[in-house]
């Protein structure tokens, strides 16, 4: 029995459509839609029998804007083949066993060949503009998206405050909203300053949209083509000791950003806030007085906040992780 995968339009159209095996071919699952010129969320939602809101929450979209080449998870109808299990199907098509069971009114996980299942993608965890995910979900989100802004620099920061004592395990969105309020009301910025936030539990949040340059004291030159990563914690020596989960996430997402934007780890592509004069906005690297620069991302950040510590400790980790990721997706 061949596996049959079709767009979810209506029962009548599903019956009438002739299915091509090509739909299931290639590296991408058949429930990934590649955005073309002229596409819009309402048109795609109508085509696949879903809603704009569902498309946004299953793809982590912060706006209704689409870009050519962007990939979207969409619902499909799937014909069960011999050997299929709900676990296997959900893994292949970015769904979950419980979602498939609920959507199709299944009382058990038992399947029979030829049964048609509606497969809907998993919803992402979102509140307003914020998208909270684990590092693997971040990989899918990043590789599926296209961006209008040139990005050539990854900034590493620590929050200093809030620190680990302010994180309670489930208050990710509360912390993000708190930072947003401070940045807007106290700093006079238009939004939360950073594009990405990492947490002690290894979670990562898309914060400020990638197509909008970050704000902050690191300077216009660094911000205009920069992506700012704000790592929750005070990583100056004697304060928070970074968790292994957060370490792994910081290395992993930095490696993914390098892959996505064609960057090689160096002082010109991955920068520390400490290397920029906060009065002039100029890059000073290690050549500055203490009162002219911040310690950010921390004197204890992956061995220190100097260029030598970045070259000796952080960049090699990112380079190795890039090799691992590239080997897994090629």
N, C-alpha and C positions, 0 to 999 in steps of 0.2 A: 504494500500500500504506500503510495507516494504521500509525502506531507503536503498539504495544501494550505497556503497562507494567502488571505485576500484582505484588501482594505475593508473596514467595517462601514458599509453604506446603509443598506437595509436588507432585510431578509430576501426580498424579491430580487434585488440586484445581485446578491450573493449567489442565488440559485442560477441566474442567467449568465454570470461572468465565466468565461473560459480562463482557466488558470494556467500560467506558464511556469515551468520549473525554474526559469531564470530568476523569479522573484525571491527564491530562497538561496540563490547563489551569492558568492562574494564573501568578504570579510564581515560585512555588517548584517545584523539580523533584518528580516523583512519588515519589521515594524519600526524601522528608522526611515524617516522621510527627509530627503535632501531638498532644502529650500532652493527654489528657482526664482529668476527675475519675475516680478509681478505677483508673487505669492503674498498672501496675507493670512493672519491667524484665523479670521472668520471663514475664509475660503477653505483653508486646510481643515478646520474643525468641521465644516459642513461635509467635506469630502469623506472624512473618516468617522462620521456619526458621533462626534463628541462636541465639547464646548470650548470656547476660548479660555475660560478659567481652568478647565481640566488640562489643556495643553500647557498653560503657564505653570501650573503646579507640578505637572509631571516632568517638565523640562527645566525648571528653575529659571523662569524668565522674569526679569525685573521690569520689563516694559512690553508693549505690543509690537515693537520694532523687530523686523526680521532682516537678516543679511544673506545674500546668495552664498551657498555653500554650507550654511548652518544645518545641523542635523537635529531632527525632532523625533522623540519617541511618540508613536501614535498607536491607537488600538487596532487590532486585527481579529479576523476569524481564523481559527487554526483547526485543521482536521487531525485528530489523534492517529499516530502511526504505531505499528507494532513496536513494543519496547519502550514506549513513552511513559514517563511518570510526571506527576505535577511538579516535582522538584526539578526535574530536567527541563521541562517547558518553562517554568518560571525563571530559572537561571538563564536560559537562552534569550528570553524576551523581556528581561528587566521587569519582571512582575514578582509576585509572591504566591505561595501555595494558598494562603488564606484569601488573598484577593481573587484568585481564580475560582476558588470554591464558592465564595460569596457571590461573585458576579454571575456564575453559572448555576447557582442553586444546588451545588453538590453536597451531599451529606457525608461522603467519604472520599478518600483519595483514589479509589478504584476507577480505572479508565477502561474503555473498550475501543478497539480500532474502528475508525470511521466517525467517532463522535466529534461534533463541531463545538469548539470552545471559543468564547469571546475572551481575548487576552488584552487586558488593560495594563499599561505601565504603572509602576509604583509611583506614588506621589512623593514629592520631596518635602522636607520639613521647612516651611516658610512662614515668616511673619512680616507682612509689609514687603520692603525691599530686601530683607535679610533671608539668606538661604543657608541652612545649617546642614552639614553633611560630614561623613567620614572621608578619609583621604581617597579611598577608591571611588566614591561617588564624585568627589572633586575631579578626579581624572576624567571620568566620563563627561562631566559638565564642561570642563575646559576643552577637551578635544572635540566636543560637539559644536562649540561656539566659534563664531567669527567676530572680529572686532574692527572698528573703524579707525582706532587710534594706533599710531606706531608706538610700540613698546620695546625699549632697548635697555631698561634698567630695572632691576628688582631691589627694592629697598627693604632692609631688615630693621625693625624697631621693637622695643619692648614698651609696655604701657607704663611701667613703674607703678602707677596707680590708675586703675585698679590692679591689685596684685593677687597672689594665690589665696590670701585670706578672704577675698571678696567673692571667690568662685565656690559655689555650693553644690556643684554637680549637675544641676538642671536649670540654672539661671542664665543660660547663654544669651537669650533674647533680651532679658532685663539688663544685662551688662552692655549689650550692643546699643540698646536704646538710651541707656545712661550716658555712654560715650557720645552718641549722636547729640543728645541734648546739651552736653558740655561744649562740644565743638561748635554747635550752632549758636547757643545763647551766650557762652563765655568767650569763645574765640572769634565769633563773627563769620565762621565759615558756612558754606551753603549746605553742607551735609556732613555726615561722619567723614573723617579725614582719610581713613584707610580703605583700600579696596578689599583686603583680606584680613581676617582675624583668626588666630589660632588659640586654642584653649588647653588647659592642663590635661584634659581627658583625651586629647588627640583630635578632637573635632575641629573643623574649619568652617568659617562662615564667609560667604561672599557678602560684602558690606556695601561700600560705595561701588556703583557700577564701573566695570572695567573701562568703558568708553569715556569716562570722566576722569581726568587727571587727579591724583590725590592732592590734598592741601596740607600745609604744615610748615614748620621752620626749616625743613631740609633745603628749601630754596626752589625757585621756579625752574632752574636749569635741570635739576634732578626730577622734578615733578612732571614736567611737560611730557616726557616719554617714559615715566616711571609707573610701576605697580608697587604700592605700599603694602607691606605685610606688617601688621601689628600683632605681636605675640604677647598674650596676656601673661603678666608676671613682672616682678622686679628682679632682673638677673644680674644686678651688681653683686659682687662678691660679699657674702655675709647675709644675703637676703634669700629670696626664693631659689630652691634647687630644682631645676627644670626636670619634669617627669620624663621618663623614657618615651611615653606616648606622644608628648608634645615634641620632643626631639625628632622622633621618626617622622611626624607630620611635617615639621618645618623643612627637613631635608627633602622629603618626598615631594611636597608641593613646589619647592624651589626648583627641584630637578624637572618637574613637569612644566613649569613656566619657561625654563631654559629650552626645553624641547619644543614647546609650542611656538616660541618667538625666535628660535634659531640662535640662542645665546650660548657662549662658552664661558664657564665660571671664571671670573677674574675681577679685579678691582673696578673694571670698567663696566661690568654687567651685573654684579651683585654688590651692592654698597651698604655700608653701615651708616646710620645717622651720625655717629661719632666723627665721621670724616668730613663733616660739613659745618662751616662756621654759621651759627644760627643768627648772627647779625648781618653778615654780608650775603649769605646764601651760596658762598663759593666753596668748592671742594678743597680741603686742606690736608686730607689724609691724616698722617700722624704728626704733621707739622703745625701745631697750634698750642696756645696756652689753654689751661684747663677751663678758665672762665669763658672761653670763646666757643666751646663745644659742649654737647651733652655726652654723657657716658653711654647712651642708647646705642645698640640694643643690650648693653650691660657688660660690665667688666668681667663677668663670668660666662658670657655667651659663647658657647663652643670654644672654650679655651681663651677667650678674651675679646676685646673690641678693637684691636690694632689690625693693620693690614697684614702683618706677619702671622697673626693668629688666624685670620681668615684664610690665608694661603696655606697654612700648615694643617688646620683642623677642619674648617668648614667646607672650603671648595673641594677638597678630595672626596668628602662624603657625598657632596652633590654630584660630582662627576661619576662616581661609582653607581649612584642611584640612577642617574641618567642611562647608563649602560644597561642596568637591570631592566628598566622600564622599556627601553627601546627594543631589547631582546624579546620582551613579552608581547609587544604589540606588532612586531614585524612578522 
